[in-house]
Every structure is written in structure tokens, then in C-alpha cells.
């Protein structure tokens, strides 16, 4: 029962780590470049969840000061970092997908192994 309660208290941390591992697995094991970009996005989502979980305080309230009260405030800094991270993540995704389109136009495939084979053939021809 103690372990179950411990897991339930830290489910957000575990979810963030699980998302990061799923994304890392996708990036490492798939040869399709679009799937690799999707894996990077999943990793970023795991990081965002982890940072939001760090900023959460049980029983905390938003950091709005009201006279006559002394509550426990939630740390707003992780949320601010996440907003910046989302912008960076979207920018990286757009840039990576534009590179994938250019790679497809050049090589006719988005499979990493086939691209390496084509590059090796081009180098041996020279």
C-alpha cells in the first residue's frame, strides 16, 4: 500500500519520464525521419510535463498576493520556461520537417539507411 501511494503521489514525474523514454526509443529505433521528428516531440512533451510537475505544490495557490493572507504559492517559473520551450519545440519541428522535405526532394526517400547507401554510392562514383 505504501508503494502504491508513493507511485500515485509522483505519477506526474513518472509520466514525464515515461514520455521521454518513449520518445527516445522512437528516435533511436526508427529509420523514418518523420518518425524521428515525432519522437523528438514526444521527448519534449515529457520534459514539459516533468517541469510542470516540479512547479506544482500540494495545497498551493497561484502567486497572487492578497492582503491578510499568507498562503503557499505555486512556483510560476517552470510554467514560464515551458511557454518558451513550447515555442522552441515548435520551431525545431518546423525546421526539421522542412529539412525532411528537402531530403526527400534530393534523395527520393526519407529512410535513413537508404540515404546513407545513396551517399556512399555517390562517393564511390567520384
Steps between C-alpha positions, in 0.01 A plus 500: 500500500791734576651443154165565330457827688856600412435429132174695504667799666768510231293393197575825316875446533466141383282609207759756392782246520290241314424745219867591472602133480232425238624793291863395540411145396323637192799712400751219547311208347317645197666572168221722362598865546144617568468243780826634645355853503188365670722330759675830572159661553399224742826552691427873521150429632648279772737778603212749509293270723796446732563875538133572569498221761804655668323836524187354659461536876236299685250746645665789319320791339593721204750771600251782542558697819189577705516710814447315824591155372822304501442201267750264342562611143561287194831576330421676168852464358455147352186615319686794349780268388247264346349778290845577363567129452180454300602780264845347456353152450260618230780689326727196503218282369425735211868526409553123525197426282619750240835320497320166457312643201828620347663162565207327329530732199872427476513125569143383432472331840479582869648171619829567676673181385407554136632857515832374639520239220432765235767727651754215508424416134548865403835513681628184330398636158713811552 
